[in-house]
Amino acid sequence: MAYVFLIKISILSIIIACALNGLFFLSAFNEDKWNENIFSPV
């Protein structure tokens, strides 16, 4: 039963990491400075 618990924790951690990355990208995307840094090749 322990491995099921570990699998659930790993899935939750992956979901939380994806959510944090999404929030960071959206917050950075809303700022003009970050917007230029993301899309400009320089």
N, C-alpha and C positions, 0 to 999 in steps of 0.2 A: 504493500500500500504506500510505502514511502516514495517510490518512484512516481506514482501518480501525483502526489503532493508537489514533488520537485518539478514535474512537467507543468502543473498549473502555475507555479510561481514563475517559471521561465517564460510561459506565454504571457502572463500579466506584465512581466518586466519588459518584454518586447513591445507590447501594446503601449505601455507608458513611455518607452523610449521614442516610439514613432509619434506619439502625441506631442511630446516635448519638442521633437525636431520640427513637426508641423507648425507648432505655435511660434517657435523661433524663426522659422522661415517666413511665416506670415507677418510677424512683427518687423522683421528686417525688410521684407518686400514692401511694406507700407512706407518706409523711410526712403527719401530720394537719394541720400548718400549711399545706402546699402544697395538700392536699386541700380545705381550706376556701377557700383563695384561688382555686382553679380553679372551684369550683361556686357560691361565694357571689357574688351580683351586686354587693355593696359592695366 
